[in-house]
């Protein structure tokens, strides 16, 4: 399979599922946003989102080689990740509920701005928690954390295109 960008199989499957739900909703005359957030699919999506968050937290914990003495600072970082993700999810659900087919371009831009501002606020809180953890790490572990984050940021930039 030749693809200009490499995505994980899970990401491609998730996007295909969302597109399928949106198309199915349109074909049945429903709002595409309502179709994506109904019944079993909503419950499954929320469980998957929570599982994905916990998997990322566990992966980051292992990647950063968090020691027992760093666990208290790590717990604050993990909670900041959970809070940010939960807040972003709530905002998405709220925006979907408020979505109307006759929304103007200005209203769409404002909704995007609100979403981006919430994202930035979540990142600020996460950074504050991470700084305390990072400062408590020995220098060798800080250098390792620097490499871990370079890799994470590189992958994120490629995923976004």
C-alpha positions, 0 to 999 in steps of 0.5 A: 500500500502506497501512502504519502504519509505513514499512519498507524493502523489504529489511527487509519481504522479510527478515521475510517470508522468515523468517516463511515459513521458520518456517511451513514448518518448523512445517508439516513438524513441525520446530522453527521455529528449526531451520527458519530455520537450515538448509542453504542458508538459513543460508549465505545468511543469514550471507553477507547478514548480513556483506554488510549489516554491510559496507554499513552500515560503508561507508555510515557511513564516507561519511556521516561524511566520514572523512578519510585522517588519521582512517582509523586511528581509523575502522578501530577503529570498523569493527572494533568494529562487526564484532565486535559484530555477529559476537558478536550473531549467535553468541549468536543461533545459540547461543540457537537451538541451546539452544531447547527447546519446553518452555522456561519464561517465566523461561528465555525472559526470561533468554535475552533478558536475556543477549542484551540484555547482550551488545548493551550490551557491544558498544555500550560497545566501539563507543562507546569506539572512536567517542569516539576518532574523534570527538575527533580530528575538527575541530569542523565534522565533529563537528557533521556527525557529530552530525546523522548520528547524530540521523538514524540514531537517529531512523530506528532508533526508527521502525523499532522502533515 
